[in-house]
Amino acid sequence: MDMPFLELDAASYPAWRDGILAAEVNDEAVPPAPRSYPGYPRWPLDPVRARLWGSLDRVLSRRRSVRDLSKALPPRRTLSRLLRAGHGITGQLSAGPVPSAGGLQALELYLVVFASGWLPAGLYHYDRGGHHLSQIALGAGRDDWRRRVPSLDHIRGGALLWVVVGDGGRVTRKYGPRALRFLLQEAGHLMQNLCLLSTSLGLATVPLGGYFERDVARQFALPRTDFVLYVGGCGTPERGFVEQRGVGRTTETIV
């Protein structure tokens, strides 16, 4: 989906604002339900309760983009907590931990799972409403995905990829040509959640910037109005990694 990228100024703002107000009058009071894949194989996730003893300061100080990752799939309990806390429904009207323009909740989180374990290798969608994974396709070849996501060459190993997708149609109806900016901002919030939660759970998420959006979208059979916004590799840091200058392979940039 191609979308203009409106830059606001004092002259263009009033018309854009009035368009939003008109959309709010015409919109339904309740935002659309979270995306779901009825009829697809479902993989249940564990129920999750908030951890009251975690320290955000400590997690922020420890977060690093570790490049050497295990290929082993994280335990179901760990992945359940990461998904629920990072992008689950935690309030009314499908609200969650990611700031959402107009409360539209227009982000979807997909997974490419390379390593089989309690979950077979394949492509998945995180169902926020049901707190389960819907299996979209079976099997995910690491080499095939390196061709779609060339920046994976900067990572050794990794059990899975996060694929953050924005529902462009949902946001455009209200925010017009400014919609893509909102989706990109929200995608950054969600990826940061995944980065910090990964660190708190003994994992590492590495944000990636080099990927072929249309090719990735085709693999998930996404609607034409969707945008592939962000991709990140995830896994357990390999043993022997030491967090100090000159030892271990880390980066603070998106590759």
C-alpha positions as CSV (number, residue, x, y, z in Angstrom):
1,M,0.0,0.0,0.0
2,D,1.4,3.4,-1.0
3,M,0.6,6.3,1.2
4,P,1.6,10.0,1.0
5,F,3.7,11.2,3.9
6,L,2.1,14.5,5.0
7,E,4.2,17.2,6.7
8,L,2.2,19.6,8.8
9,D,2.6,23.3,9.0
10,A,0.4,26.2,10.2
11,A,-1.4,26.3,6.8
12,S,-2.2,22.5,6.5
13,Y,-3.0,21.7,10.1
14,P,-6.6,23.1,10.3
15,A,-7.8,21.0,7.3
16,W,-6.1,17.9,8.7
17,R,-7.6,18.5,12.2
18,D,-11.1,19.0,10.7
19,G,-10.8,15.7,8.8
20,I,-10.0,13.9,12.1
21,L,-13.0,15.5,13.8
22,A,-15.3,14.5,10.9
23,A,-14.0,10.9,11.0
24,E,-14.7,10.7,14.7
25,V,-18.3,11.7,14.1
26,N,-18.7,9.0,11.5
27,D,-16.7,6.3,13.2
28,E,-18.3,3.6,15.4
29,A,-18.0,4.2,19.1
30,V,-16.1,0.9,19.6
31,P,-12.9,0.3,17.6
32,P,-12.6,-2.8,15.5
33,A,-11.9,-6.1,17.2
34,P,-8.2,-7.3,17.3
35,R,-7.2,-9.3,14.2
36,S,-7.8,-13.0,14.5
37,Y,-7.4,-16.1,12.3
38,P,-10.4,-18.4,12.9
39,G,-9.9,-21.9,11.5
40,Y,-6.1,-21.8,11.7
41,P,-4.2,-24.1,14.0
42,R,-4.0,-22.5,17.5
43,W,-1.1,-22.9,20.0
44,P,-2.2,-21.8,23.4
45,L,0.0,-19.7,25.6
46,D,0.4,-19.7,29.4
47,P,-1.7,-17.4,31.6
48,V,0.5,-14.5,32.8
49,R,0.4,-12.3,35.9
50,A,2.4,-9.1,36.2
51,R,5.7,-9.4,38.0
52,L,5.7,-6.8,40.8
53,W,9.3,-6.9,41.7
54,G,10.9,-6.0,38.3
55,S,13.2,-3.0,38.0
56,L,12.8,-1.0,34.8
57,D,16.0,0.9,35.6
58,R,18.0,-2.3,35.9
59,V,16.5,-3.6,32.6
60,L,17.3,-0.4,30.8
61,S,20.9,-0.5,31.9
62,R,21.3,-4.1,30.8
63,R,19.6,-3.9,27.4
64,R,22.0,-4.6,24.5
65,S,21.7,-5.8,21.0
66,V,23.6,-9.0,21.4
67,R,24.5,-10.6,18.0
68,D,25.4,-14.1,19.1
69,L,22.2,-15.9,19.9
70,S,21.2,-19.5,20.6
71,K,19.0,-21.2,18.0
72,A,16.9,-22.9,20.7
73,L,13.3,-21.8,21.0
74,P,12.5,-20.0,24.3
75,P,10.3,-21.9,26.7
76,R,6.5,-21.5,26.3
77,R,6.3,-19.8,29.7
78,T,8.9,-17.2,28.7
79,L,7.4,-16.4,25.3
80,S,3.9,-16.3,26.8
81,R,5.0,-13.6,29.2
82,L,6.8,-11.6,26.6
83,L,3.9,-11.5,24.2
84,R,1.3,-10.8,26.9
85,A,3.2,-8.1,28.6
86,G,4.5,-6.6,25.3
87,H,1.4,-6.5,23.2
88,G,-1.4,-8.1,25.1
89,I,-4.8,-6.6,25.9
90,T,-4.6,-5.0,29.4
91,G,-7.6,-2.6,29.4
92,Q,-10.9,-1.8,27.9
93,L,-11.5,-1.4,24.1
94,S,-8.5,-3.7,23.4
95,A,-6.1,-1.3,25.0
96,G,-2.6,-2.6,25.6
97,P,0.9,-1.3,26.6
98,V,1.6,0.3,23.2
99,P,0.4,3.9,22.8
100,S,-2.1,3.9,19.9
101,A,-3.3,6.8,17.8
102,G,-6.9,7.3,18.5
103,G,-7.1,4.1,20.4
104,L,-7.3,2.2,17.1
105,Q,-4.9,-0.6,18.1
106,A,-3.7,-0.9,14.5
107,L,-0.5,-2.9,15.1
108,E,-0.3,-6.7,14.6
109,L,2.6,-8.9,15.7
110,Y,3.7,-11.8,13.6
111,L,6.5,-14.3,14.3
112,V,8.8,-16.3,12.1
113,V,9.9,-19.3,14.2
114,F,13.0,-21.0,12.9
115,A,13.6,-23.5,15.7
116,S,11.1,-26.3,16.5
117,G,10.4,-27.2,20.1
118,W,7.1,-26.9,21.9
119,L,6.2,-24.8,18.8
120,P,6.8,-26.1,15.3
121,A,8.9,-24.0,13.0
122,G,6.7,-21.8,10.9
123,L,4.8,-18.4,10.6
124,Y,2.5,-17.2,13.4
125,H,0.3,-14.4,14.4
126,Y,-0.1,-13.3,18.0
127,D,-3.9,-13.2,18.8
128,R,-4.2,-10.4,21.3
129,G,-7.8,-11.2,22.1
130,G,-7.3,-15.0,22.7
131,H,-3.7,-14.8,23.9
132,H,-2.6,-17.6,21.6
133,L,-0.6,-18.1,18.5
134,S,-2.3,-18.8,15.2
135,Q,-0.2,-20.9,12.8
136,I,-0.3,-19.3,9.4
137,A,2.2,-21.6,7.7
138,L,4.4,-24.6,8.7
139,G,8.1,-24.4,8.3
140,A,10.5,-21.4,8.1
141,G,13.9,-21.9,6.4
142,R,16.6,-19.7,7.9
143,D,18.4,-19.3,4.5
144,D,15.2,-18.3,2.8
145,W,14.5,-15.7,5.4
146,R,18.0,-14.3,5.1
147,R,17.2,-13.5,1.5
148,R,14.1,-11.6,2.6
149,V,15.8,-10.0,5.6
150,P,19.5,-9.4,4.5
151,S,20.3,-7.7,7.8
152,L,20.1,-11.1,9.4
153,D,23.6,-11.6,8.2
154,H,24.6,-9.4,11.2
155,I,23.3,-12.0,13.6
156,R,24.5,-15.4,14.5
157,G,21.7,-17.8,15.3
158,G,18.4,-16.6,16.8
159,A,15.3,-18.6,17.4
160,L,12.7,-16.3,15.8
161,L,11.9,-13.0,14.1
162,W,9.4,-10.5,15.2
163,V,7.5,-8.9,12.3
164,V,5.5,-5.7,13.3
165,V,2.7,-4.9,10.9
166,G,0.4,-1.9,10.7
167,D,-3.1,-1.9,9.5
168,G,-2.9,1.1,7.2
169,G,-6.6,1.1,6.2
170,R,-7.7,1.4,9.8
171,V,-5.6,4.4,10.6
172,T,-5.9,6.1,7.2
173,R,-9.7,6.4,7.6
174,K,-9.1,8.8,10.5
175,Y,-5.7,10.4,10.0
176,G,-5.4,10.5,6.2
177,P,-1.9,11.0,4.8
178,R,-0.5,11.4,8.3
179,A,-1.4,7.7,9.2
180,L,2.0,6.2,8.3
181,R,3.8,8.5,10.7
182,F,1.5,7.3,13.5
183,L,2.1,3.6,12.6
184,L,5.8,4.1,12.5
185,Q,5.8,5.7,15.9
186,E,3.7,2.9,17.4
187,A,5.9,0.2,15.8
188,G,8.9,1.8,17.6
189,H,7.0,1.6,20.9
190,L,6.2,-2.1,20.4
191,M,9.7,-3.0,19.4
192,Q,11.1,-1.2,22.5
193,N,8.7,-3.3,24.6
194,L,10.0,-6.4,23.0
195,C,13.6,-5.3,23.5
196,L,13.1,-4.5,27.2
197,L,11.0,-7.6,28.0
198,S,13.5,-9.8,26.2
199,T,16.3,-8.5,28.4
200,S,14.2,-8.9,31.6
201,L,13.5,-12.6,30.7
202,G,17.1,-13.5,29.8
203,L,16.7,-13.1,26.0
204,A,17.8,-10.5,23.5
205,T,15.9,-8.8,20.7
206,V,18.0,-7.1,17.9
207,P,16.0,-4.5,15.9
208,L,16.7,-4.9,12.1
209,G,16.3,-2.3,9.4
210,G,17.2,-4.2,6.2
211,Y,14.3,-6.2,4.9
212,F,12.2,-6.5,1.8
213,E,8.7,-5.3,2.9
214,R,6.7,-6.7,0.1
215,D,8.4,-10.1,0.1
216,V,7.8,-10.4,3.8
217,A,4.2,-9.4,3.4
218,R,3.6,-12.0,0.8
219,Q,4.8,-14.8,3.1
220,F,2.1,-13.9,5.6
221,A,-0.5,-13.2,2.9
222,L,-1.1,-9.8,4.4
223,P,-3.9,-7.5,3.1
224,R,-2.7,-4.9,0.6
225,T,-3.5,-2.2,3.1
226,D,-1.0,-3.5,5.6
227,F,2.5,-2.2,6.1
228,V,5.5,-4.2,7.3
229,L,7.0,-1.7,9.7
230,Y,9.7,-3.3,11.8
231,V,11.6,-6.6,12.0
232,G,13.8,-7.9,14.9
233,G,15.7,-11.1,15.7
234,C,15.2,-12.7,19.1
235,G,17.0,-15.5,21.0
236,T,18.9,-16.4,24.1
237,P,22.4,-14.8,24.3
238,E,25.1,-17.4,23.8
239,R,27.0,-18.5,26.8
240,G,30.4,-16.8,27.1
241,F,29.1,-13.3,26.2
242,V,30.6,-10.7,28.6
243,E,29.2,-7.2,28.6
244,Q,32.3,-5.0,28.6
245,R,34.1,-3.0,25.9
246,G,36.0,-5.1,23.5
247,V,34.5,-8.4,24.7
248,G,31.3,-9.8,23.1
249,R,29.6,-8.6,20.0
250,T,27.1,-5.8,20.7
251,T,25.8,-2.8,18.9
252,E,23.6,0.2,19.8
253,T,22.4,0.8,16.2
254,I,19.7,-0.7,14.0
255,V,21.4,-2.8,11.3
